[in-house]
Amino acid sequence: MKKLALFFLMTLACLGAVGENKIWRKGYTFLNFLEDHHIPLKLYYNLSTQDKELTAEIYAGVQYQVLRNKNGQLLQALIPIDEDIQIHIYKQGVNYKLIFTPIRYFQKSNTLALEVLNSPHQDIFEHSKDLGLANEFLNTYKNSINFKKEVIKGDKLALIYKRKYRFGEVFGLPNIQSAIMQTNKNPHYLIAYKDRYYNLLGKEVAGFLLQMPLTQVYITSRFSKARKHPVLDKVIRPHFGIDLRAKVGTIVRSAGSGKVLSAGNKGGYGKAIEIIHEGGLRTLYAHLSNIDKKVKAGGYVKQGQVIGKSGNTGISSGPHLHFGLYKNNRPLNPLGSIKTTRSELKGKAKSDYLLYAQQQKSLLEEELNKLTLNHTSATTEGKLDENQPLQDFSPQNKDE
């Protein structure tokens, strides 16, 4: 646990306060957090149904911050539930308050070009010191290049990506905007466009085929991301998934083949199953009445396999199935990923994309040209994006 000089604004107001970076451990719940910090559990139980459900979105491995006074009493905590929104707990008088606030960060645009000496993954990490970037590059090309068979020493690659920074450290995962991987002088381009990757012709080249977990689909609540109200100083609540109408006992099937991450109680989501799929994807099936005996953490399931039955467990307004989809812990709209074939852009969307793709292609070629001059690698250090606010840890002395 690394103690940092974080929360400088609050430190001025609370002399002797100490900030800490901590990691949310596997199996740890929001109620566990409240109990460990001697915070009344009514802080959770007084939340709305939607907000209780959001506390179950905290994922293992996420870095969060706490601020304590000289006696060790918690003054504030910032707990991200995704890359855009966080739970903010703060002490006001003798009571604790909880609100959801936007995560403020600054973002840099970066480029990297290199000649493969060992492997793309190892070389990217050695040049960038960014393991997340190396992993994301491999995930991006996973369905289009066999790195063990097709990539040899001397091949070249280049990528353009953005990185978020919070409290002076990288935050979340890199966003690769475009990339080229040359194998035997054959270029493989990937261009990010509206949360998907396409080649230069507008055909999707990276994707994982999922199916709906229910046979009959009726959506009662759609996916939405957190956003700040344009006028009021508050966060409009997100809904990380879709709710599907289902009577208690309706059969639920796995949307794709993968490894079971967890199967059991998950806070406000009640009985739930999480499955990890290829490409950094994870699916969530919540409010179940029953989990199939064959489905256990660490085991594997096939696409279409029965994994449980829908129900009304946890914090739920009525019988339904909550279906969530995440990529590297980023919430995605499941409706945009449920498909049977990889898509191809058409019409105006395609013409807009082709123009953008050519712009990205030119930028990547420029980076490869720099590489030729520098022989082994070329890196452009972060260009600060405009209009990116720095993180503020001042107390919110009002209710949401």
ABEGO torsion letter per residue (X at the ends): XBBBBBGAAAAAABBGBBBBBBBBBBGBBAAAAAAAAGBBAAAAAABBAAAAAAAAABBBGBBBBBBBBAAGBBABBBBBABAABBBBBBBBEABBBBBBBBBBBBBBBBBBBBBBAABAAAAAAAAAGBAAAAAAAAAAAAAABBAAAABBBGBBBBBBBBBBBBGGBBBEBBBBABBBBBBGGBBBBBBBBGGBBBBAAGBBABBBBBBBABABBBBABBBBBBBBBAABBBBBBBBBEBBBBBBBGBBBBBABBEBBABBEBBEAAEBBBBBBBBGGBBBBBBGBABBBAABBBGBBBBBGBBAEBBBABEBBAEBBBBBBBBBGGBBBBAAAABBABBBBBBEAAAAAAAAAAAAAAAAAAAAAAAAAAAGABBBBBBBBBBGBBBBBABBBBBBX
